[in-house]
Amino acid sequence: MENFAFYNPVKILFGKGQIANIGAEIPSDAKILITYGGGSIKSNGVYEQVKAALAGRNFLEFGGIEANPHLETLLKAVDLIRAEGIDFLLAVGGGSVVDGTKFIAAAVPFDGDPWDICAKQAPVKAAIPFGAVLTLPATGSEMNTASVVTKWETQEKLFFASPLVFPKFSVLDPETTYSLPIRQVSNGIVDAYVHVMEQYLTYPANAPLQDRMAESILKTLIEEGPKVLADLHNYEARANVMWCATMALNGLIGVGVPQDWATHMIGHELTALHGIDHAQTLAIVLPNTLTVRRDRKRLKLLQYADRVWGLVDGTEDSRIDQAIAKTREFFESVGVPTHLSDYGVGLDVIPKIIDRFEKRGFVALGENQDVTPKVVEKILVLCA
Ligand SMILES: NC(=O)c1ccc[n+]([C@@H]2O[C@H](COP(=O)([O-])OP(=O)(O)OC[C@H]3O[C@@H](n4cnc5c(N)ncnc54)[C@H](O)[C@@H]3O)[C@@H](O)[C@H]2O)c1
């Protein structure tokens, strides 16, 4: 196992009715800005619960944060916060609202062009404190330091991470997810699954505990995901998927082990260029990342085949083939298509992505830093 430091201070309030308890988590004299997205919180009762929990408190609202939050919108919130002297943010929504709020929190005290936080990885030295009420289990953003922001003007989707943007608390009430469109439920299952794979499906690092935690999350998603889709008001299944998504990317399973993330980096370009949902891009790319990099990932692919899919018969190569096929089938079975053609995108996207990577000076991705632009090309050709 590699050395590591693990720190995660996010307080989780899990379960039905927990929104009522947020008042106690926010300083009583805070001037609060509630941030949210397209307005689903106003039709599913979440907004009313938040307002009731903050009764008598000093708060303003900022709505309209898009899926794949746009820099241009977030900067409007930054102006509002500076003008109004806001000192606490409350993100109410999915990963995009939470990510966007993290960016806003870091941008308000930032000296210079806030886009540099993502584009130049400029250090974040301060951030406004914030909490989250999560309405879409998928990203893990509610319990991690990462944020992904899209600059609409240039169609760039870039990330930053800082311990200063850990939420102070996050509410995970599975009932808030009942109103999700099925596509987003499916996306959430796949997103959480691929987050685990990015941290697990690399090479052995003598970290059996992390491996077994990762395998447990994968198996739980395989069992519970379809239950949610079969009965959209199955509270227990919703709760299990929600907790899986948080545990998939709160840092715990990734400590002391190599991590990949090539699938995510390629996927971000597909979203930026073609607007394909984040999880859909992962479903397209991951099976092919595993295929192209099967030699470097061989030992973990065999472990994954055995422990997650129960594949123990046949040659090593056939078990690996089957494990990759099972992964693809699982994504398809929960309703997320796995080919670029399913989204009307052709292979002409490949040179654009390679060109972007090269212009950004990226040399190689992946746990061995050997996913060069040439390897990315091989992966994308298989995505057709
Ligand atoms: N910070 C991280 O660690 C991390 C990890 C993975 C992905 N991301 C990023 O997160 C973003 C995706 O977030 P997401 O998958 O949570 O989706 P999202 O937040 O973009 O939401 C998707 C859609 O669902 C709607 N929605 C959300 N909750 C709802 C509810 N309860 N009822 C009805 N509609 C609802 C939203 O309004 C939106 O239209 C992407 O930009 C992705 O790159 C971040």
The ligand as a Gaussian input file, in Angstrom:
#p B3LYP/6-31G(d) Opt

LIG

0 1
 N      -17.278000      16.735000      -7.978000
 C      -17.092000      15.500000      -8.366000
 O      -16.390000      14.723000      -7.728000
 C      -17.765000      15.028000      -9.623000
 C      -17.717000      13.670000      -9.955000
 C      -18.368000      13.238000     -11.095000
 C      -19.054000      14.135000     -11.889000
 N      -19.060000      15.458000     -11.554000
 C      -19.772000      16.446000     -12.393000
 O      -21.107000      16.565000     -11.902000
 C      -21.983000      16.939000     -12.973000
 C      -23.127000      15.969000     -13.077000
 O      -23.870000      15.972000     -11.873000
 P      -25.106000      14.990000     -11.670000
 O      -24.843000      13.717000     -12.380000
 O      -25.382000      14.932000     -10.221000
 O      -26.288000      15.656000     -12.464000
 P      -26.773000      17.190000     -12.518000
 O      -26.577000      17.842000     -11.216000
 O      -26.155000      17.791000     -13.722000
 O      -28.340000      17.020000     -12.727000
 C      -28.851000      16.431000     -13.904000
 C      -30.292000      16.901000     -14.098000
 O      -31.118000      16.376000     -13.090000
 C      -31.908000      17.418000     -12.523000
 N      -32.208000      17.058000     -11.130000
 C      -31.341000      16.987000     -10.088000
 N      -31.968000      16.516000      -8.988000
 C      -33.262000      16.317000      -9.340000
 C      -34.412000      15.799000      -8.653000
 N      -34.326000      15.368000      -7.398000
 N      -35.569000      15.734000      -9.331000
 C      -35.661000      16.108000     -10.640000
 N      -34.612000      16.563000     -11.344000
 C      -33.425000      16.657000     -10.714000
 C      -31.067000      18.648000     -12.699000
 O      -31.850000      19.820000     -12.676000
 C      -30.441000      18.401000     -14.056000
 O      -31.289000      18.804000     -15.085000
 C      -21.124000      16.937000     -14.228000
 O      -20.709000      18.236000     -14.529000
 C      -19.949000      16.068000     -13.832000
 O      -18.781000      16.335000     -14.601000
 C      -18.456000      15.900000     -10.436000

